[in-house]
């Protein structure tokens, strides 16, 4: 029963980390290790007939969990009850090693522990799945004072909602003036800068601490924009792009002066490499409308280089908001990983190659290409 409880706590911990809740995730993972540790120690002691290690582990369990009780008091009532139940469980472990554990006490503690674990896990799963508090977790007994002077202090940058036309217009106006903004995409959140402002693209590198040798791609709103620019693209590549756009696949193609007809303008030298450029058409209505208002955007993921992608606008604001002029808030992202990048520069000679596998599996991309080539 204790091992099952530990597994449930492990699951809850990973769910909390998935929701960018480091405090809750660390607490649940610690509880999981506390559950597994004493039981494993007891199994080892049973083989040797020595209970000293198990006794020492139980005492350490009680001391560490006492600190977790204080921590849980600032989180919610359910987590506090879990830590209290864990403390009672630790007392059971200790009494067991001293051969003085009353059976009724053990039964009551296990019932309490099982009930709280079941409710806590169910509440966490339900609330995470539906994005709202369906099952109450209870308020914290006390809160840690914020380092900010004013609890109502506004966010560090402009943060309009994506469903408001005024919000979309506000971000478009910022981009047109050379600002860098966080925007939602059909995969994860991204940093966007207008291709008309090379200094804004340069700023993206500084914000992310991105190596200069890593190129930045561009987003356009539809394939007709690309046709109007008349790039020297073969029929096979046109057909392939028609099958993957819009969506989470970006195609690397040959760079050329036609990009200026596309609206890239002064940012020509700051996007892509000297010879190639990755272009993507996102499958997200709000972003397509934004691109229609601003022209092509230079885009890269909204996270410090080397760190995980941002999957919610709150993550963008908390990590990079103080360096940005605005963030277009659209809630949870549709994906947890970035797009898949395909090199199409030699599609007619040797086919395509997968540069980065993202939200679209490499196998699916190759199936699309084979189907298009055979047709």
Secondary structure in CASP SS format (residue, H / E / C, confidence):
PFRMAT SS
TARGET T0000
AUTHOR 0000-0000-0000
METHOD secondary structure of the structure
MODEL  1
X C 1.00
X H 1.00
X H 1.00
X H 1.00
X H 1.00
X H 1.00
X H 1.00
X H 1.00
X H 1.00
X H 1.00
X H 1.00
X H 1.00
X H 1.00
X H 1.00
X H 1.00
X H 1.00
X H 1.00
X H 1.00
X C 1.00
X C 1.00
X C 1.00
X H 1.00
X H 1.00
X H 1.00
X H 1.00
X H 1.00
X H 1.00
X H 1.00
X H 1.00
X H 1.00
X H 1.00
X H 1.00
X H 1.00
X H 1.00
X H 1.00
X H 1.00
X H 1.00
X H 1.00
X H 1.00
X H 1.00
X H 1.00
X H 1.00
X H 1.00
X H 1.00
X H 1.00
X H 1.00
X H 1.00
X H 1.00
X C 1.00
X C 1.00
X C 1.00
X H 1.00
X H 1.00
X H 1.00
X H 1.00
X H 1.00
X H 1.00
X H 1.00
X H 1.00
X H 1.00
X H 1.00
X H 1.00
X H 1.00
X H 1.00
X H 1.00
X H 1.00
X H 1.00
X H 1.00
X H 1.00
X H 1.00
X H 1.00
X H 1.00
X C 1.00
X C 1.00
X C 1.00
X C 1.00
X H 1.00
X H 1.00
X H 1.00
X H 1.00
X H 1.00
X H 1.00
X H 1.00
X H 1.00
X H 1.00
X H 1.00
X H 1.00
X H 1.00
X H 1.00
X H 1.00
X H 1.00
X H 1.00
X H 1.00
X H 1.00
X H 1.00
X H 1.00
X H 1.00
X C 1.00
X C 1.00
X C 1.00
X C 1.00
X C 1.00
X H 1.00
X H 1.00
X H 1.00
X H 1.00
X H 1.00
X H 1.00
X H 1.00
X H 1.00
X H 1.00
X H 1.00
X H 1.00
X H 1.00
X H 1.00
X H 1.00
X H 1.00
X H 1.00
X H 1.00
X H 1.00
X H 1.00
X H 1.00
X H 1.00
X H 1.00
X H 1.00
X H 1.00
X H 1.00
X H 1.00
X H 1.00
X H 1.00
X C 1.00
X C 1.00
X C 1.00
X C 1.00
X C 1.00
X C 1.00
X C 1.00
X C 1.00
X C 1.00
X C 1.00
X C 1.00
X C 1.00
X C 1.00
X C 1.00
X C 1.00
X C 1.00
X C 1.00
X C 1.00
X C 1.00
X C 1.00
X C 1.00
X C 1.00
X C 1.00
X C 1.00
X C 1.00
X C 1.00
X C 1.00
X E 1.00
X C 1.00
X C 1.00
X E 1.00
X C 1.00
X C 1.00
X C 1.00
X H 1.00
X H 1.00
X H 1.00
X H 1.00
X H 1.00
X H 1.00
X H 1.00
X H 1.00
X H 1.00
X H 1.00
X H 1.00
X H 1.00
X C 1.00
X C 1.00
X C 1.00
X E 1.00
X E 1.00
X E 1.00
X E 1.00
X C 1.00
X C 1.00
X C 1.00
X C 1.00
X C 1.00
X C 1.00
X E 1.00
X E 1.00
X E 1.00
X E 1.00
X E 1.00
X C 1.00
X C 1.00
X C 1.00
X H 1.00
X H 1.00
X H 1.00
X H 1.00
X H 1.00
X H 1.00
X H 1.00
X H 1.00
X H 1.00
X H 1.00
X H 1.00
X C 1.00
X C 1.00
X C 1.00
X C 1.00
X C 1.00
X C 1.00
X C 1.00
X C 1.00
X E 1.00
X E 1.00
X E 1.00
X E 1.00
X C 1.00
X C 1.00
X H 1.00
X H 1.00
X H 1.00
X H 1.00
X H 1.00
X H 1.00
X H 1.00
X C 1.00
X C 1.00
X C 1.00
X C 1.00
X C 1.00
X H 1.00
X H 1.00
X H 1.00
X H 1.00
X H 1.00
X H 1.00
X H 1.00
X H 1.00
X H 1.00
X H 1.00
X C 1.00
X C 1.00
X C 1.00
X C 1.00
X E 1.00
X E 1.00
X E 1.00
X E 1.00
X E 1.00
X E 1.00
X C 1.00
X C 1.00
X C 1.00
X H 1.00
X H 1.00
X H 1.00
X H 1.00
X H 1.00
X C 1.00
X C 1.00
X H 1.00
X H 1.00
X H 1.00
X H 1.00
X H 1.00
X H 1.00
X C 1.00
X C 1.00
X C 1.00
X C 1.00
X C 1.00
X E 1.00
X E 1.00
X E 1.00
X E 1.00
X E 1.00
X E 1.00
X C 1.00
X C 1.00
X C 1.00
X H 1.00
X H 1.00
X H 1.00
X H 1.00
X H 1.00
X H 1.00
X H 1.00
X H 1.00
X H 1.00
X H 1.00
X C 1.00
X C 1.00
X E 1.00
X E 1.00
X E 1.00
X E 1.00
X E 1.00
X C 1.00
X C 1.00
X C 1.00
X C 1.00
X C 1.00
X C 1.00
X C 1.00
X C 1.00
X C 1.00
X C 1.00
X E 1.00
X H 1.00
X H 1.00
X H 1.00
X H 1.00
X H 1.00
X H 1.00
X H 1.00
X H 1.00
X H 1.00
X H 1.00
X H 1.00
X C 1.00
X C 1.00
X E 1.00
X E 1.00
X C 1.00
X E 1.00
X C 1.00
X C 1.00
X E 1.00
X C 1.00
X C 1.00
X C 1.00
X C 1.00
X C 1.00
X C 1.00
X C 1.00
X E 1.00
X E 1.00
X E 1.00
X E 1.00
X C 1.00
X C 1.00
X C 1.00
X C 1.00
X C 1.00
X C 1.00
X C 1.00
X C 1.00
X C 1.00
X E 1.00
X E 1.00
X E 1.00
X E 1.00
X C 1.00
X C 1.00
X C 1.00
X C 1.00
X C 1.00
X H 1.00
X H 1.00
X H 1.00
X H 1.00
X H 1.00
X H 1.00
X H 1.00
X H 1.00
X H 1.00
X H 1.00
X H 1.00
X H 1.00
X H 1.00
X C 1.00
END
